[in-house]
Every structure is written in C-alpha cells, then in structure tokens.
C-alpha cells in the first residue's frame, strides 16, 4: 500500500488546514533511497506511519514490524520526563523542526545512539518526519567522547548558560554576535567544520574571519534580525581546507539582561550533504523528467502515426474503386466450436442436413464496414439501403442461401482465402455477375473477426464471352462453308481445265499443221490466227490453274541457279516480236553486275512477261517500254515502265485483286488474274511487287527479289497443305 494511501485509511484527528499533497515518486526518492534512517510518526499517539530500509537496518526490524509499533516502544526513557517531552514538542511545533540525539533499542536488545533531525507537518492531524543518523561508533572516539554526554535539546532560555548547554547537545555551530557583526562567543560540538580554533574568532568582526561577500550578507541579516525581531536565514558557500562546503545560518534575536546590548544567536548547520543530495535529486528529477518527456513525445508521435495510418487506411478503404465489405464471422466461428464440443466433427454434413441450424449460423454474420464502391455496385442512394441489402442476403428464403452455404463450408475448412462467382440484383433491377474474393485480415486468422470481401464485376466480361462464343460458332460455321466452297471451286477448276484442255490439244495441233502446210496467203493467216488463239487460250487456262493452286497453298517453286542477266535478256527477246507487231519500242537497261541466284526461272519469266504484256496493252503505237534492273541494299529490283495513259489513283488499290480488269479501248482481253498471279509468285520468292502511276503519265510496275532469301527452298519456308 502506498504511504499516502495509508494516511487516509488510519484513524486520525480532524485535519488542520489543507490535505497532504505529496508526489509519491518524489516522496519515495527522498525517503526510501536515503542512507539516513527515516520514521514518520503520528503526533497524537506516537504511531509509526512509515519507515525506510536504512531505519530497518539500524534497528533490526522489518518494515511491517516497525509499522505495528509506537516510537515509545523502541526508545529508551522516551517519555520518562513528560515535562521536557512536552517542551520539546512545543518547540518543534513552534519552529517547525529541530535536531537532537536519542537512544533506541534494537530488536536484538542492543542500545544505539542516534542523531535525529525532526520536522513537523501540519497535515493529517499532525506528523513528525524524523531522519536518523547512527553516531554510536563515532562517540567511542576521543573526538566523539564529549558527544556521549550530550543531552536532548531543550527550548532556548534567556540565559547564556542554558544556551551553552544547548550548544553542547547538538552538532551545529552556534555563535553569539552583536549588532556590528562581532563574534561574542562560539559554542559548537563540531566547530572543526567551520574553524580550526574556535577561540581565534571570538572578538573579531565577520569581515575578519569570513570572505567579504559572505560577511556583508551576514551583517545585513544580523541587522534585519535585530530590527524585525524575526528569525532570518542565510545560505552561503566556503572554500575550506577540507573542500567546498555549504552552510545555512539561522539568526534569531537574543534576549539579554541589558536591553541596550543587542545580540543575535546564529545557528550554523553544514548543509553540504543536503545541497549535494538536493542537486543530485534535481539532476535525477530533471533527467527523469526529460526521459519522461521523451517517452511522452514518442508516445504522442506513435499515436499521431497510428491516427494518420488509420486515416489513410480509412481513406484508401472508402475511395478504392473496388467494392469491398468488412465482415465479422467471429460469432459463426464460436458457434462452430460450440457444435464441435458436442462431439460433431463433420460440420459440412451437419449443416447440409439441418436447415434450421444453417439459418441460425447465417444470422450470426455481421458487417463491420463497406466502402463507397459498394453503394455504386448496388446502385443505391444511401448507406442505409446497403445495410438493408446485407440483411437481405442473410434471409435464407432468398437466392443468397446457397452463396452463404459456400461461405460456411469455406470457414469450416479454415480457408483464409477463397472465391466464387455469384450474381447480385441491384436496387434498379439490374443483374450483375461478379467474383467475390474472401481474405481474412492479418492477425484475425483465429477469431475471423475481420474478413474482407472484394467484388470484381464481370458482367461485361461475361457478355463479351457470350458474344465471342456466338461469333466463334458463327465463324466456325462460315469457315466450314468456305472450306466446302473452296473444295467445290478447286474441283470445278480441275474439271474446267480438264474439259478445256481436252479439245484444245487437238485444236492446237491441227492449227499448227494447217499453218505450216497451207499454201494460200489468206488461208495461212487464218490458220496462224487459230494457232495463236489456241496458244493464248492455253496460257489463260494455265494461269487460272496456277491461281487456284496459289489460293489453297499448292503452288510450289522449282528453284535453280540462274544467271539473272540472261533471264532478263531471254524474256525481253521472247516478247520483242509482240512489240514489233504493235509498232512499239522495248529497251532493256541493266545497271551493274547481276548475280547468279537461285529462283524458279519459269515463274520469274512468267512475271516479267505478264508485266511486259500489261505495259504493251496500254501503250499506243510508237510508244516505248523500258525494263530496268539493278542491285540495291541486298535486293534485285526489276521495273517495267510504259508511256501509256496511266492508271487512276482510285483504281490502283484493286490492281492485285483477281478478276479485276481495267477498261481499254482496244479490248485486248484477259481474265484479270495476271497481276494477282504475279504477286503470288513474287511473294513466294520472298519479294514484293507494286505499281506506281499518275493518270496520263504512264505507269511503272516493279518487283524485288531479296538476295538473302532467294536461296531458301519454298517448301522449308511455307508448308504445303495436304489434300
């Protein structure tokens, strides 16, 4: 029990003014950490109210034993002289304290001499605070022999004899001074603290035995004491051979037989230990105060940090765009434990077979909080509507029953994380598909008091998936139809080629025979026209078959090492009779050396002849056709330039589409698949083809063959589908 608490519980006389107001920590530092013995004694009956360890060690009692005794029970002849005791008590009450020497008996029966400094507190009916110092051993020495005869201090009388007796009974220095500060007498039992020879100061002024500043302050105190007839106190420091010492001088007026002779008695006490202790105590209090302030500052910083973290968390929780619930399943968890205590281990089967128990468990779900995104998810106007929606989810008659069953099963399985797909109906009647993800909050794995439920809206995703599924089914159906049509087209093309080639072969043979054997000029020209038409028709049939093969990936290349310059020259020479017939000029321009490359010479020549034929068709009589070739940046570039009427911009985008023909006044014929087939063949070689033209300025068609890839086998670059 705290000492101050004990004061309020013990019976006492009515208190004087005020109540006892001491800081418990300060009180403990002064009392319990002191090397001096301490007793707190009640005035009215002498009961010992408190003691410290030093006093217990002096007397050999435990603290509990001392608190059960009265001071008279441990003192020797403590109350033998009631008159002196009453006088001393009266003096202590008047002066608020005094010092004297007593003899006490230890628990073992040994007698010890103690020097006691006593102070009076007018609190709780009156208390004496007594500090004790054991002087038993010091009295055995010669210096302390005189102290053995000291008597208890009595109240000062008017005679110097009585004052001398008092001085012998205490360890303080007592000096009698006149109003000029002259020392009349020195009475002290411990004068070595002040002077080596006490007689040397008698008859001298204070300025002659003390430092100037101390003597001046002392003289002022003497005059003030004589003038006011009140006790004055002076604290000062002296540098003595024994070291630096602090003293306290209490000056009181001294009554003498000669009123004109004004004197004061100065009681000088060595307060060095007290001052040192006080300084130490102040440093300790200041240190502990600073430490406490630092701790308070750290606590405040921690509290501020926690508050800021809480505010940040709340702001993040409320403003995150993902709908989140904070739900409490702790009661449901306790309900599971209660059921297990009955010996039921298979809770999933238990709840599956007991609908009423399931209802009861669902009703134990609690919502702690939810964010703004939840309000938006359910298309609500306020938070109260959300609370009603949550209560609705706990209604086992609704569609949410199975959802809650899944939650119960996962909690039974102690899953910290789980998710499932569900649907919610908003307040505006919209059905929303979402994935609910459940995560237990860190630190709540045992109690399940905080579960975070986040909703991921997958309504649009599901709509898109359904749309993609329908599109896939439609595409699959169209692809099957296209494959059927392609098969039919390939078969039709094969049949068509077969039907056309069958009569064309004898026709071509017959026309060649007629052209060579006919004698008449007109008949010979007619036979030659038939032969040329049959040859042209054969070419068109071959192009049509190549196009069909290319569309289904069956067009293959037969690569060979070819002198590209000779290939160009042979192609131009092959086509030159046609330009002569149309009265056109054809010119071949080759820049630099042409390398030997690995290509399909028949297919490349087919492309060159196709471009030359297109240029010739749209070039007037007397026009010029220029075919040029050069090697540039790892490519062979071939261009065919004509001086025809050119091609409109809006038509150029259709040039490489099959069966697209340009209008020409001469109606030169063709199926419109030449450029399409050429593009196919060039791309099979890894090159590219283009046409540039301005209306009225002729046209330039060209293609590239990359040197880095022309040596690759087509079958290694592109797989030919199996038929």
Buried (B, 14 or more C-beta within 10 A) or exposed (E): EEBBEEBEEEEBEEBEEEEBEBEEEEBBBBBBEBEBBBBBBBBEEBBBBBBBBBBBEBBBBEBEBBBEBBBEEBBEEBEEEEEBBEBBBEBBBEBEBBBBBBBBBEEEEEEBBBBBBBBBBBBBBBBBBBBBBBBBEBBEEEEBEEBEEBEBBBBBEEEBEEBBBBBBBBBBBBBBBBBEBBBBBBBBBBBBBBBEEBEEBBEEBBBEBBBEEBBBBBBEBBBBBBEEEEBBEBEBBBEBEEEEBBBBBBBBBBEBEEEEEBBBBBBBBBBBEBBEBEEEBEEEBEEEEEEEEEEEEEEEEEEEEEEEEEEEEEEEBEEEEEBBBBBBBBBBBEBBEEBEEEEEEEBEEBBBEEEEBBBBBBBBBBBEBBBBBBBEBBEBEEEEEBEEBBEEBBBBEEEBBEBBBBBBBBBBEEEBEBBEEBEBBBEEEEEBBBBBBBBBBEEBEEBBBBBBBBBBBBBEEBEEEEEEEEEEEEEEEEEEEEEEEEEEBBEEBEEBBEEBBEEBEEBBEBBBEBBEEBEEEEEBEBBBEBBEBBBEBBEBBBBBBBBBBBBBEEBBBEBEEBBBBEBBEBBBEEBBEBBEEBEBBBEBEBEEEBEEBBBBBEBBBBBBBBBBBBBBBBBBEEBBBBBBBBBEEEBBBBBBBBBBBBBEEEEBEEBBEBEBEBEEEEEEEBBBBBBBBBBBBBBBBBBBBBBBBEEEEBBBBBBBBBBEEBEBEBEEEBEEEEE
